[in-house]
Each structure stands twice: as C-alpha cells, then as structure tokens.
C-alpha cells in the first residue's frame, strides 16, 4: 500500500509565524460514509441514506445483525459489525455527511445498536482478564491497583519498533491508524463528566481541559494531530482513511464509545481513561524519537512531545483523584473500574499487535479496501420497528 510521501517539516520557530495556528484546519466534520464491509453495513448504509421522516423505512438490517452475531467467530475482530457500530456511534459525535441527524435517536436503530453492543460487551467480559480488587477501596489503594495492572503495558512493543525500526511508510501507516481516535481525542471520555460528581468530576475536567487546549484552540490535542498529519502529507479530514482502518482499531475506539454512552458503564469508562493515561507517556516519548529518526520536524512530533509531559501528570490525576475518587464515592463501581482498565489494555494491545505483526511479516499494517460491497437487499422486506426489542441500557 502506497501513501503520499511526507511534506517538508517545519521547525518549532515556524509554528509562531502569523497564521500558523490555522494549520490543521482540515479537521472537519461530518465525516463521509465509508464503504460497507459486509451485509450488516450494506443494509445499514441503505437505512442511513434514507430520509427518517418518509416511511416506510425498509431494511433487513435487524435480521442481518442477528445472523452476523450468530455466525461471527469473534465479534471484537468482525469488520462488518465493528464498522456498523462505529457508524452508529458517529451519529452521537460529529455526524455523517448526507445522513439525517434525526437517525441518532431513532428507536429502531437504537435497538439495532443495542444488539451489537450486547454481543460486544459480553465478548469483552468473557475475554478480558480482570485482576482481583484491592482489599481496601480508598483512593490510594485503587490507584496502586491500576498502576500495577498497567505496568505490563508500559513496554509496548509497537512504540519500541517505531523508535528504532519503522520505515517512513510504516510511520505514516501508524499516523493514519491512530487518526480515528486522535482527531476526536478526549471526546469519548467526556461523556463521563455529567455522570460524575465531586472529586472525580473535578479530576476529569482537569484532565479534559488539557486535552482541549486549556482555552487555546490551536493547542487542542485534536488540532495538534491534524497539523501533524498535514505536515506528514496526509489528509486530516476526519474519517478520510476509514476504509483502510482494520477491525481491531475500530474495536478499540468502539470500546471507549460504548463505555461513554452508557451511564451504567461510567466506572469502566473511568478505568479505561486511567489505563490510557498510565500507558501513554513513555510510548509517546519513543514514538517521538522514532519520528525524529525518520526526519520529521516539530510540526509532526509536537503532538507526541505534548503527551510525554502532560500524560505523566494526567496518570496521577486519573489514578488517584478520578478513579480513586470515584470508588471512594461509589465502592460498588470498583469492579467496573478494573474491568475498564483491563479492557483498554486488551483492545489497544490487540490493535497494536495486529499492526506490528503485519510489519514484521513485510505487509502493510493497514487494511486494503475491497471493492464496494453490493448487498443482496431485495425489495421491501420489513420496516424497522420502533421497538423491535427493549434497549438493554437506557443510560
């Protein structure tokens, strides 16, 4: 797979030139609907392209989802189901171009989303090893349990590879794969803000404030990454590389969105963020070193340099004040906090290992987009019912 070569990188001094803050303006919403990957996304695309207020809306989507879940060997790596869930979640973020925004809360579509979520959550709980909880549930013991859990994730093989071995093409593939989260960085975890109170809420707002630039739009981490992509010769429009993003990466992003969009999973979302921050600083330092080794300048590396220092602070806040503070307020959420942290390590690790395995085998770490899937959707079969099944979680 060939990707456009990097543009000439600027120096740090260039960033202070008039108009420099406008770099990264390609960060736009909404994204375009990508190519379907199977019968579920083919049927969903038909629905999303239909006007929500002109019944009957006909589709075999519910049946396709049931069949796909029943036939899937691994829901977590099923490209068709993961892409469908990503599309459905994106309706709650920046939306999708030419898709009626009222689909966001259409009851039948929410029921379809709930079916995939139920299968995904069950798969995560079955496959993720959650450590035993600490005997004491005070903030310090909770933080120490999380630090112990994430210590194994501190030596991520992918960041070591990028630092010392990655080729320019592989570095660009990495930037592309990470863009699906980093171009809307912090947004999934912000769902927790209205669901927390006191010490935990204050801690989360402190972390998120840094993520959103502390009042400086040009320092938003999303904007820093957009500028990094542009300086590397890549398209910074959100979702522009969705067709080449594999299911493992989609699953990692869907996991945090699922945690964020359900109030009952607020403990898992807090644990996820804590683990994310605790495993960020050193890997970002290695990635920055690898990018500089390949000749990239500060305009590309700035994003990673920012995280080396910021996340070293954030991990302390997230572990003690956010996760620890939440468990002190609601001890019954301890198990979910640990589950969320373990799930973060698992899904992020699978995505990283998948890319690294491809590189070491001499293959592209990105997915080769197939020809447009042609769904065998016959004429009208049935209307998506407004209440096909009860949504399992109204949170």
N, C-alpha and C positions, 0 to 999 in steps of 0.2 A: 504494500500500500504506500503510495507516494503522497506526501504532504508538502505544501509550499514551503520553500526554504525560509529561514528567519530573515527578517529585515535587519538593517544595521541597528545595533542597540545604542541608546543614548547613555550618556554619563549621568551621574547624580545631579551635576550642575545644570544639565539641560532641563531637568524637571522643574526648575524655578523660572523658566522662561515664560513670558506672557502667553496665556492660553494653554499652558501645559496641563492645567487641571481638566481641560476638556478632552484630553486623551482618555480613551475608554468610553467615549460617547456612543460607541456601537452597542453598548449594553442596553438592549431594547426589549420591550415586551409588547404584545404577547408573542410567544413562540409559534412556529408553524407546526401543523400536524405532520408527523413523520410517517414513513412507510409502515404499513402493517407487517406483522411478523408471523401471522397465523390466523386461524378462523376467529379467535376472540377479538383481536384488534381490527380485523377486517370488518366484523359486524359492528364493533364499537365505532369505527370511523363512519359507517353509514348513519348511525344514530347521531353522532356529534355534528355531522354536516347537515342534519335535518333541522328545520325550524321547530322549536319546542312548543310553539303555540298553534301548530297546524296539525291536529290529529287527523287520522290515526298515525302514530309513530309505530312502524312495524320493524321488527328485527328478530332474529333468532339468537340474540346476544345472551339472554339468560341460559338457554339450553347449551350454547357454545361454552359458556363459563363452567357449567356443571360437568360437561364432558371433558373439558380440558383439565379441570382439577382432578377428576377421577382417573384420567389417563396419565397425568404427569408423574414422572419418576421423582422429580424434585421441584416443588413449587418455587423454591428460592432461586433456582437457576433456569426457570422456564421463561424464555424470552418473550413469548406471547403474553403470558399472564403478567409478567413484571412490567412490560410496556403498557399494557392496558391499565394497570394500577397507577403507573406514572402519569398517564394521560388524565385519569380521573382525579388524581391529586392536584395536577397542574391547574385544574379548574378553580381550586381554592387559593392558588398563588397568583401568578400573573395572567392566567387565562391562556387560551389558544386562539390564534388568528382565525377569523371567519366562523367561530363556534359561538352560538348564542350563550351569553353569560348566565342565563336562567337555568341551563343544564346543571349548574353547580349544586342546586338543592332539589333537583327533580327526584321524587321519591323512588321511582323505579330504578333510576340509575344509581342512587344511593344503596338500594338493595343489592344491585349487581356488585358494587364496590365492596359491600359488606361480605359477600360470598368469598371474594378473593382474599380479603383481609382475614377472615376467619381461618382459611386454609394456611395463609402465610404465618399468622401468629402461632397457630398450632405447630407448624413446621419449625419455627424458631424455638419454641419452648421444648420441643422434642429433641432438637439437635444441639442446643447451646448448653454448655456445662456452667452451672451457676455455683459459685463457692458457698460453703457454709457461712451463715451470717455470724458476725461477731457477737460475743456474749453480752456485751454492753452496747447500748444503742445511742450513746452520746455522740456528739458531732466528731470528736477526735477519733474515736474508735471506728466510726463509719468511714471517715477519710482514710484511715490507715488500711482498712479492708480494701478500699478502692485502689489505693496506691499499690498494695500487694498484688491485686488482681491484674493491674495494668503494667506491672513491672516487666512481665514477659513480653508485652507488646512494645516495649521501649526499643528493642533491637530489631526493627522492621527490616527484613531483607531487601525489600524493594528500594528503600531510601539508600541503603548501602550500595546497591547496584548502580543507582543513578549517580551517586557521588563519584564512583571510581570507574564504571564500565559502560554506562549508557552511551549510545551513539546520538548524534543530533536528531536523527529520525525518531529514535525511541523517546528522547526528551520531549519532542513535540507531541508524540502519542500520549505521553503522560499528562501533558498540559491539557490536551483535548479531553481525556478521560475524566480528569478532575473538574473540568469546567461545569459539568451538570450540577454539581453542588456549589462550587465556589462562586459562580456567577449569581447565586442567590444565598450566599453564605449567611448563616445565622437565622435566616427566615424560619426554617422548620422548628428550631428550638425556641423561637419567640412565642410560639403558641402557648408555652407554659406560663408566660407572665401573668395573665389574668387568673390562672388556676393555682397560683401560689400566694402566700401571704408572709408578712413579717420578714424575718432574716433571710429566708430562702428567696423571696421575691426581690428583695434589695440586692442580694448577691447576683441573681440572674440579670437584673437590669444593669448592674455594674459591668458584667462581662459583655452583655449585648451592646452597651454603649460604645465600648471599644471596637466591637465588631463593625458597628455602623459609623465609625469615624469620629466619635465623640463630638459631634456637631459640625464636623468638616466633611462635606460630601465627597471631596476628592480623596479623602483618606478612608472611606468605606472600604472594607476588605473586598467587597464585590467589585468596586471600581479599580482597586489595585490589581485584581486578577484580570479584569477586562483590559487594562493597559498592558499587562504582561503578555496577554495573548496577541494583542495587536502588534506589540514590539517584536514578537516571535513570528510574525507573518501569518497569524491565524485569525479567524473570524470570531469576534467577541459577542456576536448576537446570540442571545440565549437559545439553546436548543438546536443551534445550526449543525451540530455534529451528532445529534441524537441517533441517526441511522447507524453510526459506527460504534455506539456505546453498547457494551455487552450486558447480558442479564445480571451478572454478578454486581456490576457497578450500579445498575438500576435498583437492584435489591437493597444495596447499602443506602441509597437515597430514600427508597420507599420505606425502609425500616424507620428512619427518623421521622418521616412524614406521618406514618401510621401512629407512632408514639405521640406525636404532637397533636394530631387531630382528634384524639380520644382522651377525654378528661380522666377516665379511669386508669390510663396508662401514663399519667403525669410522673409517677415515680420512675418508670422505665425511661422516660424522656430525660429526666434529670440525671439518671445514671449514665445514659448514653452521652450526654454532654460532658459529664465529668470524665468519662473514659476518653472521649475525643480530645479534650484539652490536655489530659495527662500523657497522651501519646503523640503530641504534636510538636513540641519544641525541638527536641533533638532530631527527629526525622526532617523537619523543615531546615535545620542547620545543614544536614547532609545534602538535601536536595539543592539548597542554595549553592553549596560548594560544587556540586556536580554541574549545575547550570553555568557557573563561572568557569569551570574547567572547559566547557564547550564554547566559551567565548561570549556568552550572553552578558549584557551590561545591567546596570542597576534598574533600568526600566522593567526588565523581566524579573529580576531577583528580588526587587523591593518587597513584593508580596510575601516571600518566604522569610526575608530578613525581619519583617514586621512581626511574624509569628514566633520567631525564635525567642524574642524578649517578651512579647505580650502573653503568649501561652504559658511561659514559665510562671507568670503571675496568675493567670487565669486558672491554672490547675489547682493552685492553693485555694482560691476562692470557691471554685466549683466543688472541690472535695470537702472542705470544711464548712463553709457558710451555706452553700447551695444544697448539696446532697446531705451533709451532716445536719444542717439546719432544718431541712425538710423532715428527716427521720426523727429528729427530736420533737417536732410538732406532730407528726403522724407516724408513729412507730410501725404501724401496720404496713407502711409502704416500703420497708427495708428490703423485703424480698424482691420487689419490683425494681428498686434502685439497682440492686446487684444484677438482676436479670438484664436490665437495660444496658448496663456497663458491659456485661459479658456478650450480649448480642452485638453491641457496637464492635467489639474486638473481633467477633466471629465474621460478621458480614464484610467489614472493612478488610480483614485478613484474607478472606476468600477472593475478593476483588483484586487485591494486590498480588496474591499468589498466582491468580489466573494470568495476569499480565506478565509477571516475571517468568512463568513457565513458558509462555509463548516466546518471549525474547530469548531465553536460553536455548530454545529449540530452533531459533533462527526465523521465527514467524512474527508477523505483526501482532502487537498487543491489542489492536482494535478489531472490531467486527467488520467483515466485508459485507456491505449492504447488498441483499439479494434483489432480484427484480421485484417490482411491485407485486405483492400478493393479490391474487384475484380470488376473492371469496366466492364460493358457490352458494350465494344467497339467492334463493329462489324468490318467487313473488311473495306478497304479504303472507306471513305465517301467523303472527300474533302480535298484538300490541304489548309494549312493555307495561305491565300492570303497575298501578301506583303503589300497591302493597303486595308484591309477589311473596315476600317473606318478611318477617319482622327484622328490622335492623338490629343487630346484636348489641350495639352500643350507641346510645343516643348522645354520647359525650362529644 
